[in-house]
Amino acid sequence: MSVRIKVCGVLSADAAAAAADAGADLVGLNFVPSSPRCLSLAVAEEIAERLADTEVERVAVFQDAPWHEIERVTRRIDLERIQFHGSESEEDVELVDYPVIKALRGADREAMEKYPGALLLLDNPTHGGGQGAAWNWSEAAELIAEGWDVILAGGLNPDNVGEALDGLGDLPPWGVDVATGVEGSDHRKDPAKMAAFVKAVRAAEGGGA
């Protein structure tokens, strides 16, 4: 199975379409009010509709959101997954009727064991998500070898994602996540950078990194 590629924080339907054209497998729709990538429902609907006839999964991203906010989004937007990027508990995760991605800080085994049913997105241990801060991604290698489904994140870009994957050894992660690393100005996704990121991931899978 190929490493899945998630492009997080698209700001427009055109950007989502460019991510799909580049070869992304998942696109993140950000609903975190403090984020510069936070979407209105109207724009999120446009993005979801543009992706409706593709194989790309639509992922709603929340951070410690109240339940009514999650319901407001899920009633309006066609989604395949929900991502929790805050301090949500295992009980919070189990409340949603969607496959869940749970973001964690680094390769934290104790935290991982709290979410046995979720895909685990491992971000920078000391910085918040969406800041493009790299870390020692190879710390995830042992956990992947044990069978954890992991999405590698935190500071990935077209120039270093091959190195990050190579540092994990023979067993690849379930996926990789990129936001800042494929952006131009104003947090807008750059089609050329997205294409270069996908190319770098596929090259690494083929031993070309």
PyMOL commands that place a pseudoatom at each C-alpha (Angstrom):
pseudoatom trace, name=CA, resn=MET, resi=1, chain=A, elem=C, hetatm=0, pos=[0.000, 0.000, 0.000]
pseudoatom trace, name=CA, resn=SER, resi=2, chain=A, elem=C, hetatm=0, pos=[1.358, 3.395, -0.953]
pseudoatom trace, name=CA, resn=VAL, resi=3, chain=A, elem=C, hetatm=0, pos=[1.954, 6.046, 1.682]
pseudoatom trace, name=CA, resn=ARG, resi=4, chain=A, elem=C, hetatm=0, pos=[-1.157, 8.223, 1.770]
pseudoatom trace, name=CA, resn=ILE, resi=5, chain=A, elem=C, hetatm=0, pos=[-0.589, 11.935, 1.302]
pseudoatom trace, name=CA, resn=LYS, resi=6, chain=A, elem=C, hetatm=0, pos=[-2.695, 14.453, 3.209]
pseudoatom trace, name=CA, resn=VAL, resi=7, chain=A, elem=C, hetatm=0, pos=[-2.632, 18.131, 2.261]
pseudoatom trace, name=CA, resn=CYS, resi=8, chain=A, elem=C, hetatm=0, pos=[-4.035, 20.044, 5.199]
pseudoatom trace, name=CA, resn=GLY, resi=9, chain=A, elem=C, hetatm=0, pos=[-5.512, 23.515, 5.366]
pseudoatom trace, name=CA, resn=VAL, resi=10, chain=A, elem=C, hetatm=0, pos=[-6.633, 24.244, 1.814]
pseudoatom trace, name=CA, resn=LEU, resi=11, chain=A, elem=C, hetatm=0, pos=[-8.346, 27.610, 1.525]
pseudoatom trace, name=CA, resn=SER, resi=12, chain=A, elem=C, hetatm=0, pos=[-10.330, 27.276, -1.702]
pseudoatom trace, name=CA, resn=ALA, resi=13, chain=A, elem=C, hetatm=0, pos=[-11.980, 24.812, -4.040]
pseudoatom trace, name=CA, resn=ASP, resi=14, chain=A, elem=C, hetatm=0, pos=[-9.297, 25.550, -6.639]
pseudoatom trace, name=CA, resn=ALA, resi=15, chain=A, elem=C, hetatm=0, pos=[-6.567, 24.666, -4.143]
pseudoatom trace, name=CA, resn=ALA, resi=16, chain=A, elem=C, hetatm=0, pos=[-8.361, 21.440, -3.264]
pseudoatom trace, name=CA, resn=ALA, resi=17, chain=A, elem=C, hetatm=0, pos=[-8.652, 20.541, -6.946]
pseudoatom trace, name=CA, resn=ALA, resi=18, chain=A, elem=C, hetatm=0, pos=[-4.941, 21.273, -7.414]
pseudoatom trace, name=CA, resn=ALA, resi=19, chain=A, elem=C, hetatm=0, pos=[-4.149, 18.976, -4.476]
pseudoatom trace, name=CA, resn=ALA, resi=20, chain=A, elem=C, hetatm=0, pos=[-6.244, 16.232, -6.066]
pseudoatom trace, name=CA, resn=ASP, resi=21, chain=A, elem=C, hetatm=0, pos=[-4.560, 16.767, -9.440]
pseudoatom trace, name=CA, resn=ALA, resi=22, chain=A, elem=C, hetatm=0, pos=[-1.153, 16.561, -7.758]
pseudoatom trace, name=CA, resn=GLY, resi=23, chain=A, elem=C, hetatm=0, pos=[-2.026, 13.142, -6.333]
pseudoatom trace, name=CA, resn=ALA, resi=24, chain=A, elem=C, hetatm=0, pos=[-3.097, 13.866, -2.750]
pseudoatom trace, name=CA, resn=ASP, resi=25, chain=A, elem=C, hetatm=0, pos=[-5.168, 11.162, -1.057]
pseudoatom trace, name=CA, resn=LEU, resi=26, chain=A, elem=C, hetatm=0, pos=[-6.711, 13.312, 1.686]
pseudoatom trace, name=CA, resn=VAL, resi=27, chain=A, elem=C, hetatm=0, pos=[-7.445, 17.025, 2.032]
pseudoatom trace, name=CA, resn=GLY, resi=28, chain=A, elem=C, hetatm=0, pos=[-7.845, 18.723, 5.398]
pseudoatom trace, name=CA, resn=LEU, resi=29, chain=A, elem=C, hetatm=0, pos=[-10.591, 21.310, 5.945]
pseudoatom trace, name=CA, resn=ASN, resi=30, chain=A, elem=C, hetatm=0, pos=[-9.612, 23.447, 8.925]
pseudoatom trace, name=CA, resn=PHE, resi=31, chain=A, elem=C, hetatm=0, pos=[-12.279, 24.546, 11.422]
pseudoatom trace, name=CA, resn=VAL, resi=32, chain=A, elem=C, hetatm=0, pos=[-9.948, 25.801, 14.167]
pseudoatom trace, name=CA, resn=PRO, resi=33, chain=A, elem=C, hetatm=0, pos=[-10.942, 29.460, 14.836]
pseudoatom trace, name=CA, resn=SER, resi=34, chain=A, elem=C, hetatm=0, pos=[-7.421, 30.509, 15.864]
pseudoatom trace, name=CA, resn=SER, resi=35, chain=A, elem=C, hetatm=0, pos=[-5.868, 29.176, 12.659]
pseudoatom trace, name=CA, resn=PRO, resi=36, chain=A, elem=C, hetatm=0, pos=[-5.176, 31.367, 9.607]
pseudoatom trace, name=CA, resn=ARG, resi=37, chain=A, elem=C, hetatm=0, pos=[-6.487, 28.439, 7.558]
pseudoatom trace, name=CA, resn=CYS, resi=38, chain=A, elem=C, hetatm=0, pos=[-9.903, 28.330, 9.249]
pseudoatom trace, name=CA, resn=LEU, resi=39, chain=A, elem=C, hetatm=0, pos=[-12.768, 27.998, 6.752]
pseudoatom trace, name=CA, resn=SER, resi=40, chain=A, elem=C, hetatm=0, pos=[-16.270, 29.336, 6.662]
pseudoatom trace, name=CA, resn=LEU, resi=41, chain=A, elem=C, hetatm=0, pos=[-18.964, 26.722, 6.080]
pseudoatom trace, name=CA, resn=ALA, resi=42, chain=A, elem=C, hetatm=0, pos=[-19.707, 28.214, 2.661]
pseudoatom trace, name=CA, resn=VAL, resi=43, chain=A, elem=C, hetatm=0, pos=[-16.119, 27.796, 1.438]
pseudoatom trace, name=CA, resn=ALA, resi=44, chain=A, elem=C, hetatm=0, pos=[-15.867, 24.352, 3.021]
pseudoatom trace, name=CA, resn=GLU, resi=45, chain=A, elem=C, hetatm=0, pos=[-18.987, 23.294, 1.111]
pseudoatom trace, name=CA, resn=GLU, resi=46, chain=A, elem=C, hetatm=0, pos=[-17.445, 24.507, -2.143]
pseudoatom trace, name=CA, resn=ILE, resi=47, chain=A, elem=C, hetatm=0, pos=[-14.300, 22.499, -1.439]
pseudoatom trace, name=CA, resn=ALA, resi=48, chain=A, elem=C, hetatm=0, pos=[-16.239, 19.357, -0.521]
pseudoatom trace, name=CA, resn=GLU, resi=49, chain=A, elem=C, hetatm=0, pos=[-18.366, 19.634, -3.651]
pseudoatom trace, name=CA, resn=ARG, resi=50, chain=A, elem=C, hetatm=0, pos=[-15.309, 20.090, -5.870]
pseudoatom trace, name=CA, resn=LEU, resi=51, chain=A, elem=C, hetatm=0, pos=[-13.814, 16.892, -4.447]
pseudoatom trace, name=CA, resn=ALA, resi=52, chain=A, elem=C, hetatm=0, pos=[-17.051, 14.908, -4.605]
pseudoatom trace, name=CA, resn=ASP, resi=53, chain=A, elem=C, hetatm=0, pos=[-16.220, 13.156, -7.875]
pseudoatom trace, name=CA, resn=THR, resi=54, chain=A, elem=C, hetatm=0, pos=[-12.638, 12.334, -6.902]
pseudoatom trace, name=CA, resn=GLU, resi=55, chain=A, elem=C, hetatm=0, pos=[-11.051, 9.622, -4.759]
pseudoatom trace, name=CA, resn=VAL, resi=56, chain=A, elem=C, hetatm=0, pos=[-9.732, 12.250, -2.339]
pseudoatom trace, name=CA, resn=GLU, resi=57, chain=A, elem=C, hetatm=0, pos=[-10.980, 11.962, 1.245]
pseudoatom trace, name=CA, resn=ARG, resi=58, chain=A, elem=C, hetatm=0, pos=[-12.318, 15.084, 2.937]
pseudoatom trace, name=CA, resn=VAL, resi=59, chain=A, elem=C, hetatm=0, pos=[-11.126, 15.499, 6.529]
pseudoatom trace, name=CA, resn=ALA, resi=60, chain=A, elem=C, hetatm=0, pos=[-12.580, 18.078, 8.950]
pseudoatom trace, name=CA, resn=VAL, resi=61, chain=A, elem=C, hetatm=0, pos=[-9.993, 19.337, 11.441]
pseudoatom trace, name=CA, resn=PHE, resi=62, chain=A, elem=C, hetatm=0, pos=[-11.100, 20.471, 14.919]
pseudoatom trace, name=CA, resn=GLN, resi=63, chain=A, elem=C, hetatm=0, pos=[-9.221, 21.501, 18.063]
pseudoatom trace, name=CA, resn=ASP, resi=64, chain=A, elem=C, hetatm=0, pos=[-11.103, 21.195, 21.358]
pseudoatom trace, name=CA, resn=ALA, resi=65, chain=A, elem=C, hetatm=0, pos=[-14.292, 22.230, 19.585]
pseudoatom trace, name=CA, resn=PRO, resi=66, chain=A, elem=C, hetatm=0, pos=[-17.648, 22.163, 21.404]
pseudoatom trace, name=CA, resn=TRP, resi=67, chain=A, elem=C, hetatm=0, pos=[-19.941, 19.392, 20.263]
pseudoatom trace, name=CA, resn=HIS, resi=68, chain=A, elem=C, hetatm=0, pos=[-22.437, 21.789, 18.673]
pseudoatom trace, name=CA, resn=GLU, resi=69, chain=A, elem=C, hetatm=0, pos=[-19.675, 23.123, 16.410]
pseudoatom trace, name=CA, resn=ILE, resi=70, chain=A, elem=C, hetatm=0, pos=[-18.750, 19.635, 15.246]
pseudoatom trace, name=CA, resn=GLU, resi=71, chain=A, elem=C, hetatm=0, pos=[-22.416, 18.899, 14.549]
pseudoatom trace, name=CA, resn=ARG, resi=72, chain=A, elem=C, hetatm=0, pos=[-22.800, 22.203, 12.674]
pseudoatom trace, name=CA, resn=VAL, resi=73, chain=A, elem=C, hetatm=0, pos=[-20.033, 21.167, 10.311]
pseudoatom trace, name=CA, resn=THR, resi=74, chain=A, elem=C, hetatm=0, pos=[-20.938, 17.506, 9.898]
pseudoatom trace, name=CA, resn=ARG, resi=75, chain=A, elem=C, hetatm=0, pos=[-24.568, 18.361, 9.066]
pseudoatom trace, name=CA, resn=ARG, resi=76, chain=A, elem=C, hetatm=0, pos=[-23.475, 20.562, 6.169]
pseudoatom trace, name=CA, resn=ILE, resi=77, chain=A, elem=C, hetatm=0, pos=[-20.275, 19.024, 4.817]
pseudoatom trace, name=CA, resn=ASP, resi=78, chain=A, elem=C, hetatm=0, pos=[-19.799, 15.600, 3.239]
pseudoatom trace, name=CA, resn=LEU, resi=79, chain=A, elem=C, hetatm=0, pos=[-16.796, 14.105, 5.000]
pseudoatom trace, name=CA, resn=GLU, resi=80, chain=A, elem=C, hetatm=0, pos=[-14.853, 10.861, 5.154]
pseudoatom trace, name=CA, resn=ARG, resi=81, chain=A, elem=C, hetatm=0, pos=[-12.896, 11.497, 8.378]
pseudoatom trace, name=CA, resn=ILE, resi=82, chain=A, elem=C, hetatm=0, pos=[-12.580, 13.834, 11.339]
pseudoatom trace, name=CA, resn=GLN, resi=83, chain=A, elem=C, hetatm=0, pos=[-9.253, 14.958, 12.779]
pseudoatom trace, name=CA, resn=PHE, resi=84, chain=A, elem=C, hetatm=0, pos=[-8.914, 16.070, 16.388]
pseudoatom trace, name=CA, resn=HIS, resi=85, chain=A, elem=C, hetatm=0, pos=[-5.912, 18.301, 16.986]
pseudoatom trace, name=CA, resn=GLY, resi=86, chain=A, elem=C, hetatm=0, pos=[-6.368, 19.279, 20.632]
pseudoatom trace, name=CA, resn=SER, resi=87, chain=A, elem=C, hetatm=0, pos=[-6.613, 17.647, 24.043]
pseudoatom trace, name=CA, resn=GLU, resi=88, chain=A, elem=C, hetatm=0, pos=[-9.701, 15.603, 23.200]
pseudoatom trace, name=CA, resn=SER, resi=89, chain=A, elem=C, hetatm=0, pos=[-10.219, 12.525, 25.352]
pseudoatom trace, name=CA, resn=GLU, resi=90, chain=A, elem=C, hetatm=0, pos=[-10.778, 8.980, 24.169]
pseudoatom trace, name=CA, resn=GLU, resi=91, chain=A, elem=C, hetatm=0, pos=[-14.455, 9.474, 25.074]
pseudoatom trace, name=CA, resn=ASP, resi=92, chain=A, elem=C, hetatm=0, pos=[-14.633, 12.566, 22.855]
pseudoatom trace, name=CA, resn=VAL, resi=93, chain=A, elem=C, hetatm=0, pos=[-13.116, 10.629, 19.977]
pseudoatom trace, name=CA, resn=GLU, resi=94, chain=A, elem=C, hetatm=0, pos=[-15.595, 7.794, 20.355]
pseudoatom trace, name=CA, resn=LEU, resi=95, chain=A, elem=C, hetatm=0, pos=[-18.573, 10.169, 20.162]
pseudoatom trace, name=CA, resn=VAL, resi=96, chain=A, elem=C, hetatm=0, pos=[-18.190, 10.868, 16.453]
pseudoatom trace, name=CA, resn=ASP, resi=97, chain=A, elem=C, hetatm=0, pos=[-19.547, 8.483, 13.857]
pseudoatom trace, name=CA, resn=TYR, resi=98, chain=A, elem=C, hetatm=0, pos=[-16.554, 8.877, 11.542]
pseudoatom trace, name=CA, resn=PRO, resi=99, chain=A, elem=C, hetatm=0, pos=[-13.098, 7.359, 11.274]
pseudoatom trace, name=CA, resn=VAL, resi=100, chain=A, elem=C, hetatm=0, pos=[-10.855, 9.575, 13.408]
pseudoatom trace, name=CA, resn=ILE, resi=101, chain=A, elem=C, hetatm=0, pos=[-7.354, 10.969, 13.053]
pseudoatom trace, name=CA, resn=LYS, resi=102, chain=A, elem=C, hetatm=0, pos=[-5.959, 12.030, 16.453]
pseudoatom trace, name=CA, resn=ALA, resi=103, chain=A, elem=C, hetatm=0, pos=[-3.012, 14.402, 16.424]
pseudoatom trace, name=CA, resn=LEU, resi=104, chain=A, elem=C, hetatm=0, pos=[-0.355, 13.912, 19.091]
pseudoatom trace, name=CA, resn=ARG, resi=105, chain=A, elem=C, hetatm=0, pos=[2.870, 15.672, 19.996]
pseudoatom trace, name=CA, resn=GLY, resi=106, chain=A, elem=C, hetatm=0, pos=[5.697, 13.425, 18.844]
pseudoatom trace, name=CA, resn=ALA, resi=107, chain=A, elem=C, hetatm=0, pos=[6.010, 9.655, 19.180]
pseudoatom trace, name=CA, resn=ASP, resi=108, chain=A, elem=C, hetatm=0, pos=[4.351, 9.582, 22.600]
pseudoatom trace, name=CA, resn=ARG, resi=109, chain=A, elem=C, hetatm=0, pos=[3.606, 5.928, 23.315]
pseudoatom trace, name=CA, resn=GLU, resi=110, chain=A, elem=C, hetatm=0, pos=[1.586, 6.669, 26.461]
pseudoatom trace, name=CA, resn=ALA, resi=111, chain=A, elem=C, hetatm=0, pos=[-0.652, 9.102, 24.578]
pseudoatom trace, name=CA, resn=MET, resi=112, chain=A, elem=C, hetatm=0, pos=[-0.983, 6.762, 21.615]
pseudoatom trace, name=CA, resn=GLU, resi=113, chain=A, elem=C, hetatm=0, pos=[-2.316, 3.965, 23.794]
pseudoatom trace, name=CA, resn=LYS, resi=114, chain=A, elem=C, hetatm=0, pos=[-5.268, 6.171, 24.808]
pseudoatom trace, name=CA, resn=TYR, resi=115, chain=A, elem=C, hetatm=0, pos=[-6.639, 6.137, 21.237]
pseudoatom trace, name=CA, resn=PRO, resi=116, chain=A, elem=C, hetatm=0, pos=[-6.550, 2.507, 20.071]
pseudoatom trace, name=CA, resn=GLY, resi=117, chain=A, elem=C, hetatm=0, pos=[-9.155, 3.003, 17.352]
pseudoatom trace, name=CA, resn=ALA, resi=118, chain=A, elem=C, hetatm=0, pos=[-7.744, 6.139, 15.735]
pseudoatom trace, name=CA, resn=LEU, resi=119, chain=A, elem=C, hetatm=0, pos=[-5.173, 6.911, 13.109]
pseudoatom trace, name=CA, resn=LEU, resi=120, chain=A, elem=C, hetatm=0, pos=[-2.414, 8.777, 14.934]
pseudoatom trace, name=CA, resn=LEU, resi=121, chain=A, elem=C, hetatm=0, pos=[-0.915, 11.918, 13.429]
pseudoatom trace, name=CA, resn=LEU, resi=122, chain=A, elem=C, hetatm=0, pos=[2.490, 12.541, 15.013]
pseudoatom trace, name=CA, resn=ASP, resi=123, chain=A, elem=C, hetatm=0, pos=[3.379, 16.234, 14.937]
pseudoatom trace, name=CA, resn=ASN, resi=124, chain=A, elem=C, hetatm=0, pos=[6.269, 18.252, 16.370]
pseudoatom trace, name=CA, resn=PRO, resi=125, chain=A, elem=C, hetatm=0, pos=[6.595, 17.432, 20.105]
pseudoatom trace, name=CA, resn=THR, resi=126, chain=A, elem=C, hetatm=0, pos=[7.037, 21.052, 21.228]
pseudoatom trace, name=CA, resn=HIS, resi=127, chain=A, elem=C, hetatm=0, pos=[5.301, 23.203, 18.596]
pseudoatom trace, name=CA, resn=GLY, resi=128, chain=A, elem=C, hetatm=0, pos=[1.641, 23.324, 17.685]
pseudoatom trace, name=CA, resn=GLY, resi=129, chain=A, elem=C, hetatm=0, pos=[0.359, 21.980, 14.386]
pseudoatom trace, name=CA, resn=GLY, resi=130, chain=A, elem=C, hetatm=0, pos=[0.486, 24.044, 11.217]
pseudoatom trace, name=CA, resn=GLN, resi=131, chain=A, elem=C, hetatm=0, pos=[3.694, 25.859, 12.094]
pseudoatom trace, name=CA, resn=GLY, resi=132, chain=A, elem=C, hetatm=0, pos=[6.028, 23.949, 9.797]
pseudoatom trace, name=CA, resn=ALA, resi=133, chain=A, elem=C, hetatm=0, pos=[8.425, 22.925, 12.579]
pseudoatom trace, name=CA, resn=ALA, resi=134, chain=A, elem=C, hetatm=0, pos=[10.516, 19.827, 11.844]
pseudoatom trace, name=CA, resn=TRP, resi=135, chain=A, elem=C, hetatm=0, pos=[11.475, 17.230, 14.455]
pseudoatom trace, name=CA, resn=ASN, resi=136, chain=A, elem=C, hetatm=0, pos=[13.245, 13.876, 14.631]
pseudoatom trace, name=CA, resn=TRP, resi=137, chain=A, elem=C, hetatm=0, pos=[10.709, 11.917, 12.593]
pseudoatom trace, name=CA, resn=SER, resi=138, chain=A, elem=C, hetatm=0, pos=[12.728, 8.696, 12.974]
pseudoatom trace, name=CA, resn=GLU, resi=139, chain=A, elem=C, hetatm=0, pos=[11.410, 8.495, 16.555]
pseudoatom trace, name=CA, resn=ALA, resi=140, chain=A, elem=C, hetatm=0, pos=[8.249, 7.048, 15.013]
pseudoatom trace, name=CA, resn=ALA, resi=141, chain=A, elem=C, hetatm=0, pos=[10.065, 4.082, 13.439]
pseudoatom trace, name=CA, resn=GLU, resi=142, chain=A, elem=C, hetatm=0, pos=[9.761, 1.717, 16.399]
pseudoatom trace, name=CA, resn=LEU, resi=143, chain=A, elem=C, hetatm=0, pos=[6.055, 2.425, 16.800]
pseudoatom trace, name=CA, resn=ILE, resi=144, chain=A, elem=C, hetatm=0, pos=[5.383, 1.835, 13.105]
pseudoatom trace, name=CA, resn=ALA, resi=145, chain=A, elem=C, hetatm=0, pos=[7.296, -1.459, 13.351]
pseudoatom trace, name=CA, resn=GLU, resi=146, chain=A, elem=C, hetatm=0, pos=[4.984, -2.479, 16.198]
pseudoatom trace, name=CA, resn=GLY, resi=147, chain=A, elem=C, hetatm=0, pos=[1.975, -2.005, 13.927]
pseudoatom trace, name=CA, resn=TRP, resi=148, chain=A, elem=C, hetatm=0, pos=[0.683, 1.463, 14.851]
pseudoatom trace, name=CA, resn=ASP, resi=149, chain=A, elem=C, hetatm=0, pos=[-1.067, 3.294, 12.011]
pseudoatom trace, name=CA, resn=VAL, resi=150, chain=A, elem=C, hetatm=0, pos=[0.816, 6.585, 11.910]
pseudoatom trace, name=CA, resn=ILE, resi=151, chain=A, elem=C, hetatm=0, pos=[0.609, 9.755, 9.840]
pseudoatom trace, name=CA, resn=LEU, resi=152, chain=A, elem=C, hetatm=0, pos=[3.927, 11.570, 9.925]
pseudoatom trace, name=CA, resn=ALA, resi=153, chain=A, elem=C, hetatm=0, pos=[3.653, 15.366, 10.203]
pseudoatom trace, name=CA, resn=GLY, resi=154, chain=A, elem=C, hetatm=0, pos=[5.543, 18.439, 11.363]
pseudoatom trace, name=CA, resn=GLY, resi=155, chain=A, elem=C, hetatm=0, pos=[7.743, 20.495, 9.077]
pseudoatom trace, name=CA, resn=LEU, resi=156, chain=A, elem=C, hetatm=0, pos=[7.570, 18.215, 6.052]
pseudoatom trace, name=CA, resn=ASN, resi=157, chain=A, elem=C, hetatm=0, pos=[8.179, 19.738, 2.621]
pseudoatom trace, name=CA, resn=PRO, resi=158, chain=A, elem=C, hetatm=0, pos=[9.234, 18.569, -0.859]
pseudoatom trace, name=CA, resn=ASP, resi=159, chain=A, elem=C, hetatm=0, pos=[12.914, 18.794, 0.085]
pseudoatom trace, name=CA, resn=ASN, resi=160, chain=A, elem=C, hetatm=0, pos=[12.867, 16.742, 3.289]
pseudoatom trace, name=CA, resn=VAL, resi=161, chain=A, elem=C, hetatm=0, pos=[9.973, 14.284, 3.073]
pseudoatom trace, name=CA, resn=GLY, resi=162, chain=A, elem=C, hetatm=0, pos=[12.143, 11.724, 1.285]
pseudoatom trace, name=CA, resn=GLU, resi=163, chain=A, elem=C, hetatm=0, pos=[14.713, 11.943, 4.072]
pseudoatom trace, name=CA, resn=ALA, resi=164, chain=A, elem=C, hetatm=0, pos=[11.983, 11.634, 6.691]
pseudoatom trace, name=CA, resn=LEU, resi=165, chain=A, elem=C, hetatm=0, pos=[10.595, 8.475, 5.103]
pseudoatom trace, name=CA, resn=ASP, resi=166, chain=A, elem=C, hetatm=0, pos=[14.071, 7.007, 4.614]
pseudoatom trace, name=CA, resn=GLY, resi=167, chain=A, elem=C, hetatm=0, pos=[14.765, 7.552, 8.324]
pseudoatom trace, name=CA, resn=LEU, resi=168, chain=A, elem=C, hetatm=0, pos=[11.888, 5.238, 9.227]
pseudoatom trace, name=CA, resn=GLY, resi=169, chain=A, elem=C, hetatm=0, pos=[13.607, 2.205, 7.732]
pseudoatom trace, name=CA, resn=ASP, resi=170, chain=A, elem=C, hetatm=0, pos=[11.859, -0.486, 5.711]
pseudoatom trace, name=CA, resn=LEU, resi=171, chain=A, elem=C, hetatm=0, pos=[8.364, 0.071, 7.091]
pseudoatom trace, name=CA, resn=PRO, resi=172, chain=A, elem=C, hetatm=0, pos=[6.573, 3.188, 5.833]
pseudoatom trace, name=CA, resn=PRO, resi=173, chain=A, elem=C, hetatm=0, pos=[3.953, 5.112, 7.815]
pseudoatom trace, name=CA, resn=TRP, resi=174, chain=A, elem=C, hetatm=0, pos=[0.260, 4.950, 6.932]
pseudoatom trace, name=CA, resn=GLY, resi=175, chain=A, elem=C, hetatm=0, pos=[0.605, 8.478, 5.599]
pseudoatom trace, name=CA, resn=VAL, resi=176, chain=A, elem=C, hetatm=0, pos=[2.302, 11.869, 5.623]
pseudoatom trace, name=CA, resn=ASP, resi=177, chain=A, elem=C, hetatm=0, pos=[0.738, 15.261, 6.277]
pseudoatom trace, name=CA, resn=VAL, resi=178, chain=A, elem=C, hetatm=0, pos=[1.808, 18.611, 4.866]
pseudoatom trace, name=CA, resn=ALA, resi=179, chain=A, elem=C, hetatm=0, pos=[0.502, 22.171, 5.237]
pseudoatom trace, name=CA, resn=THR, resi=180, chain=A, elem=C, hetatm=0, pos=[3.106, 24.930, 5.533]
pseudoatom trace, name=CA, resn=GLY, resi=181, chain=A, elem=C, hetatm=0, pos=[5.589, 22.994, 3.406]
pseudoatom trace, name=CA, resn=VAL, resi=182, chain=A, elem=C, hetatm=0, pos=[3.522, 23.393, 0.233]
pseudoatom trace, name=CA, resn=GLU, resi=183, chain=A, elem=C, hetatm=0, pos=[2.372, 26.964, 0.725]
pseudoatom trace, name=CA, resn=GLY, resi=184, chain=A, elem=C, hetatm=0, pos=[3.206, 30.228, -0.954]
pseudoatom trace, name=CA, resn=SER, resi=185, chain=A, elem=C, hetatm=0, pos=[2.072, 33.571, 0.421]
pseudoatom trace, name=CA, resn=ASP, resi=186, chain=A, elem=C, hetatm=0, pos=[-0.911, 34.070, 2.733]
pseudoatom trace, name=CA, resn=HIS, resi=187, chain=A, elem=C, hetatm=0, pos=[-1.024, 30.351, 3.622]
pseudoatom trace, name=CA, resn=ARG, resi=188, chain=A, elem=C, hetatm=0, pos=[-2.278, 29.514, 0.132]
pseudoatom trace, name=CA, resn=LYS, resi=189, chain=A, elem=C, hetatm=0, pos=[-1.285, 26.186, -1.330]
pseudoatom trace, name=CA, resn=ASP, resi=190, chain=A, elem=C, hetatm=0, pos=[1.151, 26.274, -4.255]
pseudoatom trace, name=CA, resn=PRO, resi=191, chain=A, elem=C, hetatm=0, pos=[0.222, 23.734, -6.975]
pseudoatom trace, name=CA, resn=ALA, resi=192, chain=A, elem=C, hetatm=0, pos=[3.860, 23.269, -8.010]
pseudoatom trace, name=CA, resn=LYS, resi=193, chain=A, elem=C, hetatm=0, pos=[4.944, 22.613, -4.414]
pseudoatom trace, name=CA, resn=MET, resi=194, chain=A, elem=C, hetatm=0, pos=[2.121, 20.125, -3.904]
pseudoatom trace, name=CA, resn=ALA, resi=195, chain=A, elem=C, hetatm=0, pos=[3.123, 18.263, -7.055]
pseudoatom trace, name=CA, resn=ALA, resi=196, chain=A, elem=C, hetatm=0, pos=[6.766, 18.277, -5.949]
pseudoatom trace, name=CA, resn=PHE, resi=197, chain=A, elem=C, hetatm=0, pos=[5.794, 16.921, -2.523]
pseudoatom trace, name=CA, resn=VAL, resi=198, chain=A, elem=C, hetatm=0, pos=[3.818, 14.031, -4.006]
pseudoatom trace, name=CA, resn=LYS, resi=199, chain=A, elem=C, hetatm=0, pos=[6.666, 13.283, -6.411]
pseudoatom trace, name=CA, resn=ALA, resi=200, chain=A, elem=C, hetatm=0, pos=[9.158, 13.199, -3.542]
pseudoatom trace, name=CA, resn=VAL, resi=201, chain=A, elem=C, hetatm=0, pos=[7.011, 10.793, -1.529]
pseudoatom trace, name=CA, resn=ARG, resi=202, chain=A, elem=C, hetatm=0, pos=[6.582, 8.439, -4.474]
pseudoatom trace, name=CA, resn=ALA, resi=203, chain=A, elem=C, hetatm=0, pos=[10.301, 8.612, -5.233]
pseudoatom trace, name=CA, resn=ALA, resi=204, chain=A, elem=C, hetatm=0, pos=[11.104, 7.671, -1.644]
pseudoatom trace, name=CA, resn=GLU, resi=205, chain=A, elem=C, hetatm=0, pos=[8.725, 4.699, -1.868]
pseudoatom trace, name=CA, resn=GLY, resi=206, chain=A, elem=C, hetatm=0, pos=[10.523, 3.544, -4.986]
pseudoatom trace, name=CA, resn=GLY, resi=207, chain=A, elem=C, hetatm=0, pos=[13.942, 3.870, -3.408]
pseudoatom trace, name=CA, resn=GLY, resi=208, chain=A, elem=C, hetatm=0, pos=[14.767, 7.029, -5.293]
pseudoatom trace, name=CA, resn=ALA, resi=209, chain=A, elem=C, hetatm=0, pos=[15.128, 9.369, -2.318]
for i in range(1, 209): cmd.bond("trace and resi %d" % i, "trace and resi %d" % (i + 1))
show_as sticks, trace
zoom trace
